Amino acid sequence: MGLFDRKKSRSYPKRGKGTRMTLKEFEQRYSDYYHTYGKDGSSQMSNELLYDQQPLGPVTFAENPEPRCPCLLLLDTSGSMAGKPITELNAGLRSFYEELQGDSLAVKRVEVALLSFGPVRVISEFNTADFFLDPTLEAEGDTPLGEAILAGIDLIRKRKDEYRANGISFYRPWIFLITDGSPTDEWQRAAAMVREGESAKSFAFFAVGVQNADMSVLSQISVRQPLKLQGLKFREFFQWLSNSMKSASRSNPGDRILLSPPSGWSEI
Amino acid sequence: MTWKHLSLSVTGSSHSSRNEPGQDYCRAGALRFSDRDYFVGLAADGAGSTTHGGIGAGIACEALYTLILDAIRSGGALPAGQDSVTVKAWIDACREAIAARSAADGLPLREYACTLIGVVATDGYLLCFQVGDGCIVTGDGTGYRAVFWPEQGEYANTTFFITDEAFPDHIKTEYGTTAPAEIALFTDGIQNLVLSFATRTVHEGFFKPLFAALKKNPENGIADLSRHLRALLLSDDVNARSDDDKTLVLAVNPDLP
C-alpha cells in the first residue's frame, strides 16, 4: 500500500511571478539540503523542505500484515438439522460474512474457518471474510462431535504456526460449537483437549445448543457455560458474533476483550 | 556538543473518540555532568484494560528519571557489563512509587499496569532496558537496530507490565561501551508502523528523515519539528493503522560517528 509514501501534495510552491526552477538550479541553490537528504535516495525529503519549508518531510511507514483474529465455527449438520434449522443456519452464516465484509478493519483482521460435522468436513480454512464461498450446508449423517472438536483444534494449531512463520501477530482464537444433538462418537478426549486449551489460553471455546441439544454433555465439554439458542435465532446469534469479533479485532495491548451479553438470541 | 532530543506522546483515536485521556507517558533529558554529556530517555505505556495505567506510566517515568539523575550525579553508579541488578532495583523503586499511589487511591496495583523502556547514553556508554512491548532503535550512520524486539505475549493484545508479579522475568537489559549517534524510543502504538515484523527489521524510511531533521534543525527549530511530528502521529491515516496512544522520543548526538 503506497498510501503512506506520498502524503503531502506534490505541487510546486507558489513562487510569485517567477518561473519554475530547473532541478539543476535547485541543486545548486539548496546544495546544503541535497547533501543532507538527497544522497540516500530520499529526495522526497529535500523537495518537501524546499517547497513547504517544513521542518519535517514525508516519512514512510513499514507495511505489516494486519494482526489476525481467528474464529472457528464447528457446525452441526447432522440429519436432525434438516429443514428449517439448516436453512436458518445458512442464512445466519451469510449475514455473518456480510457483516464482517462491511467493516473495513474486521474484513482485514477477522479470519473465519468453517468445519461441519456429520461427517467431519472442512468447508473453509481460515480466511478473511472477503473470501466467502457461501457453502449452503446440507443436513446429513450423524453427530461426530468429538472428532469435529479435535479436527478444529488441529486447524487452529496449524494456523497459529502459519502466523508465526510469517511474523503475523494474532489474537486468541475463538471456537464456537453449534449443535442440536448429542455426540454419536467418543467426546471425552475432545473435552479434555478443550479444558487443556482453555487453561493454556490457546483458545476460547464456546458451545451453543440448538433445540434438543444435549446441554449436559455440552457443559462437560465447554469450560464456559454453554448457551441455548432461542428457537432458531441463528441470525441474531451471528449478528452478536460479528459485533464481538469486530470489537475483539480492534483491541490494543493490555485491553481486555469484553463480550457483550448474549441477549437477543440465547435463553437465560 | 550535547545531545539534541525531542519527545512527545499523543492520544490515539481509540481513547480520544471516547474522551478518555491517553495512557502513554515519556520523559527525556540531556544533561552535562563532570564534563560528560548524558542523554536519558524513558517511555511507558499504561495498560488499556486498566483505569489508572496512564498514572502508573507517569509515576514510573518520573520516579525513574530522578533515580537515574541521582545515579549520574553520584558518579559511577550506572550499571555496566552484565550487571542488571541496578536496573531491577530501579524498577522495584518505580513499583514502590506506584504502589504508594495505589494504596492512597485504594486500588489494586494492577490497575496501574504499564510497560517501561529506557535508555541512558553518554560517550562510551549505553544502557538500554525494557519491560513489555514498544522498542528502542539505535542508529550509527550505517543502519538501524532494534535493541530488543518488542516482547508481546502470545496474542496481539497481550504484553508484560512492571506491575506484574513476574516482572523480573521480563526485564531485558543491554549494556554497551559505544553510544550510538541516534537513539529512538517508542511505545507499541507506533511499533507496527516503523518495524517490519515479517523480517524483524527497522523501517529506515521512518527514522532516517526524522533523525536527519532533528540533526539539521537548530535548537530553536525543534519546536517546529515536534509540532509537525505531532500532527503526523495524530493524522487520520496514522490513526487508521494504529488507534492506540503513541509516544516517540528521539535523540541525536552530532559529535558521535
Contacts between the chains, C-beta under 8 A, distances in Angstrom:
chain1	res1	chain2	res2	distance
A	3	B	237	6.7
A	4	B	237	6.3
A	4	B	241	8.0
A	7	B	235	7.8
A	7	B	237	7.0
A	36	B	212	5.9
A	36	B	216	5.9
A	37	B	209	7.3
A	37	B	212	6.0
A	40	B	208	6.7
A	42	B	205	7.4
A	42	B	208	6.4
A	42	B	209	6.3
A	45	B	209	4.9
A	45	B	212	7.2
A	54	B	224	7.9
A	54	B	228	5.9
A	55	B	213	5.9
A	55	B	217	5.6
A	55	B	221	5.7
A	55	B	224	4.3
A	55	B	225	4.2
A	55	B	228	5.8
A	56	B	209	7.3
A	56	B	210	7.3
A	56	B	213	5.4
A	56	B	225	5.5
A	56	B	228	3.9
A	56	B	229	6.0
A	56	B	232	7.0
A	57	B	209	5.3
A	57	B	213	7.1
A	58	B	209	7.5
A	59	B	205	6.5
A	59	B	206	5.0
A	59	B	209	5.1
A	59	B	210	6.2
A	59	B	232	7.0
A	60	B	203	7.2
A	60	B	205	3.4
A	60	B	206	6.4
A	61	B	193	4.3
A	61	B	194	6.7
A	61	B	203	6.7
A	61	B	205	7.3
A	61	B	206	6.1
A	61	B	238	7.9
A	61	B	241	7.2
A	62	B	192	7.3
A	62	B	193	6.1
A	62	B	194	5.7
A	62	B	195	5.9
A	62	B	196	4.6
A	62	B	203	3.5
A	62	B	205	7.8
A	62	B	206	7.0
A	63	B	196	7.4
A	64	B	192	5.0
A	64	B	195	7.6
A	64	B	196	6.5
A	64	B	197	5.1
A	64	B	198	7.2
A	65	B	197	7.7
A	65	B	198	7.2
A	67	B	156	3.9
A	166	B	198	6.2
A	167	B	196	8.0
A	167	B	197	4.1
A	167	B	198	3.9
A	167	B	199	7.3
A	167	B	200	7.0
A	168	B	197	7.3
A	168	B	198	7.8
A	169	B	152	6.5
A	169	B	155	7.5
A	169	B	156	4.1
A	169	B	197	6.9
A	170	B	155	6.4
A	170	B	156	5.7
A	171	B	155	5.1
A	171	B	156	5.1
A	171	B	157	6.0
A	172	B	154	7.6
A	172	B	155	4.9
A	201	B	154	7.0
A	250	B	14	7.3
A	250	B	243	7.3
A	251	B	48	7.3
A	251	B	157	4.5
A	252	B	12	7.8
A	252	B	14	6.3
A	252	B	48	5.0
A	252	B	157	6.3
A	252	B	188	7.6
A	252	B	189	7.6
A	252	B	243	7.3
A	252	B	244	4.3
A	253	B	45	7.5
A	253	B	47	7.5
A	253	B	48	6.8
A	253	B	132	8.0
A	253	B	133	5.8
A	253	B	152	7.2
A	253	B	156	7.5
A	253	B	157	5.5
A	253	B	158	6.6
A	253	B	159	4.7
A	253	B	188	5.3
A	253	B	244	7.5
A	254	B	45	7.6
A	254	B	46	7.6
A	254	B	47	3.2
A	254	B	48	4.2
A	254	B	49	5.2
A	254	B	50	7.1
A	254	B	53	6.8
A	254	B	113	6.7
A	254	B	157	7.2
A	254	B	158	7.7
A	254	B	159	6.5
A	254	B	161	7.5
A	255	B	47	8.0
A	255	B	48	4.0
A	255	B	49	5.3
A	255	B	157	5.3
A	256	B	49	4.0
A	257	B	157	7.1
